[in-house]
Amino acid sequence: MNTYDDMERTGMSTQDVEETGMSERAVLLDFPGADDLMAAGRVEPPSAQALARALAGIEAAVAAQEAGHAAGRKKGAVATAPLRGMSGRRRALVGLFTAAAVAAGVATYTNTGETPTGTRSETRADTASVFLNDISTVAATQSLSSGKYWKTHLTVGDSYLSKSMDFYVVNDGKAYKKGRQPDWQLGPKDLDWKALNQLTTDPAKLLQLLQTPPRPKSISPFDQALTLLGGSPASPKLRAGLFKAMAGLKGVTLVGTVKDSTGRSGTALEFAEAKSIGRVIVDPKTSSILEYTFTWTAGAGKGKATHQTYLSVGFTDKIG
């Protein structure tokens, strides 16, 4: 069908066609949730798990609506007139798709902003949980090699950790032994390399460990999980379990897509405490920790921040 032939046949001008197109576009965007979807902008493609949840929600909603229409016809209900060129049924289905997509995290891996009172909304926390559960699936599919040392390549330099927990750093091409690294902390447990390999990978048990009342000078549950995820030779199964456990922590919120200090794009999460806030940037494609920033929000150190930018981590057989 030729648009210009149609214009001649109907007597429509180019302006009429443009106005009609804009009107149709307005109609298509007139459904529940359209404003939120447009505000989200471009988002990362949904995971298979997120898409499955969205489709399941749509199918259930359509089935419920069909049942309602059937019941209405039996009772002699009168159908309502279409609204602005789109039937109520079509508008409802589009709205249902949006609702299902949002619930599945398809369009909400972006910053949803602050509530009018300045506090973070419950939707934002729920979205963090969705992201963490999805990223745990990604983590479980990653592979881990083997070697004598665990190498951490940061923007500030390289460090190496042996299986006996001996810690080395490299400056100007020369390796320096810095003694024994303190054990990793996980709730009431102090983990060396051997204990790390024997640690449970069950998300519920890991969450229970993270939620154990802190000891004096303990770091937060969020920090404990991230220390293992970013700076330890945790297995893919353990990393997956830790991400799932983090999804159960109260106070973890989703920031959205951001760039780290080197310009790499990732998804940011935050965890706020009384006097500090931690932010982590995760690569959604690999589950790798890109950057972690810790900022004091109160007390003598208010405003001070430290951060680690992970360029790469992995096994190696030699130092340097």
Rosetta blueprint (number, residue, H / E / L):
1 M L
2 N L
3 T H
4 Y H
5 D H
6 D H
7 M H
8 E H
9 R H
10 T H
11 G L
12 M L
13 S L
14 T H
15 Q H
16 D H
17 V H
18 E H
19 E H
20 T H
21 G H
22 M H
23 S H
24 E H
25 R H
26 A H
27 V H
28 L H
29 L L
30 D L
31 F L
32 P L
33 G L
34 A H
35 D H
36 D H
37 L H
38 M H
39 A H
40 A H
41 G L
42 R L
43 V L
44 E L
45 P L
46 P L
47 S L
48 A H
49 Q H
50 A H
51 L H
52 A H
53 R H
54 A H
55 L H
56 A H
57 G H
58 I H
59 E H
60 A H
61 A H
62 V H
63 A H
64 A H
65 Q H
66 E H
67 A H
68 G H
69 H H
70 A H
71 A H
72 G H
73 R H
74 K H
75 K L
76 G L
77 A L
78 V L
79 A L
80 T L
81 A L
82 P L
83 L E
84 R L
85 G L
86 M E
87 S L
88 G H
89 R H
90 R H
91 R H
92 A H
93 L H
94 V H
95 G H
96 L H
97 F H
98 T H
99 A H
100 A H
101 A H
102 V H
103 A H
104 A H
105 G L
106 V L
107 A L
108 T L
109 Y L
110 T L
111 N L
112 T L
113 G L
114 E L
115 T L
116 P L
117 T L
118 G L
119 T L
120 R L
121 S L
122 E H
123 T H
124 R H
125 A H
126 D H
127 T H
128 A H
129 S H
130 V H
131 F H
132 L H
133 N H
134 D H
135 I H
136 S H
137 T H
138 V H
139 A H
140 A H
141 T L
142 Q L
143 S L
144 L L
145 S L
146 S L
147 G L
148 K L
149 Y E
150 W E
151 K E
152 T E
153 H E
154 L E
155 T L
156 V L
157 G E
158 D E
159 S E
160 Y E
161 L E
162 S E
163 K L
164 S L
165 M L
166 D E
167 F E
168 Y E
169 V E
170 V E
171 N E
172 D L
173 G L
174 K E
175 A E
176 Y E
177 K E
178 K E
179 G E
180 R E
181 Q L
182 P L
183 D L
184 W E
185 Q E
186 L E
187 G L
188 P L
189 K E
190 D E
191 L E
192 D L
193 W H
194 K H
195 A H
196 L H
197 N H
198 Q H
199 L L
200 T L
201 T L
202 D L
203 P H
204 A H
205 K H
206 L H
207 L H
208 Q H
209 L H
210 L H
211 Q L
212 T L
213 P L
214 P L
215 R L
216 P L
217 K L
218 S L
219 I L
220 S L
221 P H
222 F H
223 D H
224 Q H
225 A H
226 L H
227 T H
228 L H
229 L H
230 G H
231 G H
232 S L
233 P L
234 A L
235 S L
236 P H
237 K H
238 L H
239 R H
240 A H
241 G H
242 L H
243 F H
244 K H
245 A H
246 M H
247 A H
248 G L
249 L L
250 K L
251 G L
252 V E
253 T E
254 L E
255 V E
256 G E
257 T E
258 V E
259 K E
260 D L
261 S L
262 T L
263 G L
264 R L
265 S E
266 G E
267 T E
268 A E
269 L E
270 E E
271 F E
272 A E
273 E L
274 A L
275 K L
276 S E
277 I E
278 G E
279 R E
280 V E
281 I E
282 V E
283 D L
284 P L
285 K L
286 T L
287 S L
288 S L
289 I E
290 L E
291 E E
292 Y E
293 T E
294 F E
295 T E
296 W E
297 T L
298 A L
299 G L
300 A L
301 G L
302 K L
303 G L
304 K L
305 A E
306 T E
307 H E
308 Q E
309 T E
310 Y E
311 L E
312 S E
313 V E
314 G E
315 F E
316 T E
317 D L
318 K L
319 I L
320 G L
